[in-house]
Amino acid sequence: MLYALFIGILLSSLLYNEKTKQGVDYTGKKILRIGVALLGARITFNEMSILGFDVLFALVLSVFVTIFFGIVVARLIGLDSRIGTISGGAVAICGASAAMAVSSIFPHNKRIEKQTLFVIVAVNILSTIAMVLYPLIIKYMEYNSLQAGVFLGGSIHDVAQVVGAGLSISEKVGDIATVTKLFRVAMLLPVVFLLAIIMALVLKNKSQDNEINTQAPFPTFLIVFIILVGFNSFDLLLFELPAINWQINTTLSFISKILLTMAVFALGLKTSFKDIFNIGYKYVLLIILETIFIAILVLLIATHLVI
């Protein structure tokens, strides 16, 4: 996704014009939501049972508390609550995919798109740093495999970096980290759905400026997301042929990656490096603080709740 974003930005002056605007906008919005919906094919409920109820409940709390932390910090340092919500969702759930999913519930304007692009870049960079740094923290803390997997899967933003960090320690840690991360990905549904309801209520009771459409999109793509999680969890697609089930889920997950990459590329076409670097130090500070905050929370979970 990061490569797609940078390539899109580099080509923005050549490819984004009146002839391509409609297609680019469609990809950045509609295709994005389809890609998020298909993420459900990667998740099953059964995989998460290994973590235990206490750990799962604590991870749920960490997601909501991190988003709330992002909103509060954003307001304290002079930013609007929308960037706190988008960045908090990206840090708390699943990086770039969550940033795009959360931003999709807000009425779109150029400011939202610019903020979302910055969050995508920032969480990718911080995830890569965490992939290298967090295994060293695990070694210092002398965690067992379960603790290590929960810490990595519960604190690193993007799935790829979680897998990379986990496998750098052992295959078992990699598996546990991936399951923990996918549980956070599953939180995309309730979080975005709840935020969409809140946004609808806000827009109903508050007038918006002329630049913003006052209709927040209903996240129907999340319905598809949870249906796919259910099908995948209970082998409802073609339950008498497990191999075909696996192949369908793998294919849908692959399509999801393609569509999300297309959406990020489209967003990149609509901006420039100048737009991103001019966004200001406060945005950088916000995402760094959110990253540190969730790392501390999950460190406490791994230390005190995981046996």
N, C-alpha and C positions, 0 to 999 in steps of 0.2 A: 504493500500500500504506500509506503514511504517513497519508493521509486516512482510509482505511478503519479503521486502528488508532485514530485519535483519535475518529472517530465512534462506534466500538464502545465506547470507554472512556466517552464522554459519555452513551451510552444504557445503560450496564451496569446502573444501578440500576432502569431501567424494563423491560428486556427479559430480563435473566438471572435466572431463578427456577426453581423446581422443575418447572414446565411446559415450559420451554425447555432445561433443562440437558442432557438427552440429545442433542438435536439440535445444540446448541452444541458439546458435547464431541466429537461425531462429526465435525463440520465442522473443528474444530481439530486433529483427528488424522488421520482417514481421508481427508477431502477434501484436506488438506494434502499427503499423500503422493502422491495422484493428480496434483495440480498439479505437484509436483516431478518426477514421472515424465515428464510431458508436456513438460518443459523440453528433453528430448532432441530434440524436433522442430526446435529452433532451431539445432542444431549440425551441422556437417559436418567431416570430417577434411581434405578438400581445401582448404578455406579457410585452414587453419592452416599449410599448406606454405610460404606466402610468408614466414613469419617465420624459417625456418631451424631446423635441429636444435639448434644451440647455444643459441639464444634460448629455444626451447620447453623444453629441458632445464633451463635456468636458471629459467624461470618455474615449472616443476614443483617445483624445489627451494625456490623462494621461498614456495610455498604451504605445504609441509610445515614449513619452518623457521619461518614466521610462526605456525602453529598451535602448534608446540613452544614458541616464544617466549611466546605467550599463556598456555600452561599454566604455564611456569616463573615468569613475572611474577605470575600470579594467586596462586600458592603463596607467592611472596616477600612479597607485600603482604597476606597473610592471607585470601585468598579460596580457594574450593575449585577443583579442577582442571576441574570441569564447566563453570563459567562461562568459564574460560580456553579450553576447547575450543570452546564455542559461539561466543564472541566472536572467537577466532582463526580459526575456520572462516568466519565472516561476513566478516571483514576480508580473508582470504586468497582467498576464492573468489567469492562473488557476493552479498554483503550479506544482505538479509532472507531471501531464498530459502534460502541456505546455513544461516543461523541456525536456521530452522525444520527444515530437513532434518537437521542435526546434532543438534538438541535431540530429534528424534523417536527417536533410537537410545537415549536415556536413559530409564529407568523414570520415568514422569511423576509429578510432585507439584506443589503450588502454587509451591514455590520455583523449580523449573525453568521453569515458565510465566512467572513474574515476571521471572526473569533473561532469558529469551528475548525478552520484550516490550521490556525495556530495551535490549537489543542492537539490536533492529529500529529503535527510535527513534534510538539513537545513530549507527548506521551510515548511516541516511538523512540525518541532520543533517551528519555529517562528509563524506558523499559530495557533498552540495550545496556545502559550503565548498570541497572539493577541486575541484569543477567550475569554480569561479571562480578559485581560487588557482593551480592547477597549470599552466594555460596561461601564466601570468606566469613561472613557473619555467622552462617550455620556452623562452620568449622570452629569458630571461636566459642559459640554457645554450646557446642558438643551435643547437637540435636541427634535423635534417632531418625530413622527413615520417615516415619509418620510425621514427626514434628517438622522435619525439613521440607517434606512435600507440602504440608499445610501452609508453612510460612511462604514458600515460593509461590504456590498457587493462589494464596490469599492476598499477596502484596504486589506482585508484578502485574503491569497493566495489560500487556498483549499476550495472546496464547502462544505464539511462536517463541517468544523469549522465555516464557514459563517452561515450555518443553526443553528448550536449550539449557536453561539453568539446571533443571532437574536431572537431565541426562548427563550433565557434566559431573554430577555426584555419583549417581547410580541409576540403573534402569528402574528399580523399585521406587526411588524418589521421584523419578520422572513420571511414572504412572500415577502416583498419589498427587503430585503437583498438578498434573493435567486434569484429574477428576475434580480437585479443589477448584481449579480455574473454571472448569465447565459449569460447576455449581454457581460461580459468580456470573457466568454468562447467562445462566438460566434466570438470574435476578433481573435481567433486562426487561422481561415481560411485566412483572408487577411494578417495577420502578417507573418505566416509561408510561404504563397505563395510569398509574397514580398521578404522575406529573401532568399527563394530558388532561385528566379531570380537573386538577388544580388550575391549569392554564385556561381551560374552558370557563371556569368560574371567574377567573381574573378578568378575562376578556369580556365577559358578560357584564361585569360591574365597573369596568374601567375603560375609558375612551383611549384610543391609540392615535398616534400621530399619522399624518397622511401617507407616510412612507411605508407603513406596515399594514398588511391585510389583517382585518380584525377577526378572521375565521381561522382558528387553530385546526389543523387537520386531525381527524379522528384516526387513531393508530390501528386501522383494521389489519395491517400487516402483522400485528402482534397476535391476532387471533390465529393466523396461519402458523405463527411461531409456536404457540402452545399446542396446537393440533399436532404438529410434527414431533414435538417433544413426547406427546402422548403415544403416537404411533410408534415412535422409535423405542420408547420405554416398554411397551407392552406387545411389541412385535405384531402390530395389527395390519401392516401393509400386505404381506403375503406370509402369514404366520406358519404355514406348512412348509415354507421354503426359506429357512434362515439365511442361506447364502445369498439369495436374491434380495432379502431384506437389507442385508449388509451392503450389497452393491448399490441398491437404491439410495440408502442413506449416504454412502460415500459419494455418489454422484451428485446428490443434492447439496452436500457440503462443499464440493468442488465448484458447483455452479454459484453457490453463495459467495465464495471467494472471488470468482470472476466478476460477478455483478458489483460487489463492494469495491473492488479495484477500479472498475469502470466509473463508479460514482465518485471515488476520490480523484480520479483523473479529470472528470468533468469539473469538479470543484476547483482543481488546480488550474484549469483553463480560464477560470473566471477571476483569477487573482494574479499577483506578481510577488516576487521576492521583496520588493520595496514595501508592499502592503503588510507583509508578515513582519519584517524587521522594524517597521514603524509602529507596531502595535503597543510597545511600551514595556518597561521593566516590571510593572505591576502584574502583568499577566504571567510573566516568567516566575515571579515570586509566588504567585497564587498556586501554580501547578506544582512547584517544588515543595511548598508547605503541605499541600494535599498528599503528595507522594510520601513525605516523611511521616505525616499523620497516620496514614493507613498502614505503613510499615511498622510503626510502633504498636498500633492496635493489634495487628496480626502476630507480631512478636509476643505480645502478652497472651494471646489465644494459644499459640503454639507452646508457650512455656508452662502455662497454668491449666489448660484444658485438655491438651493432647497427652496421652499416656504412652 
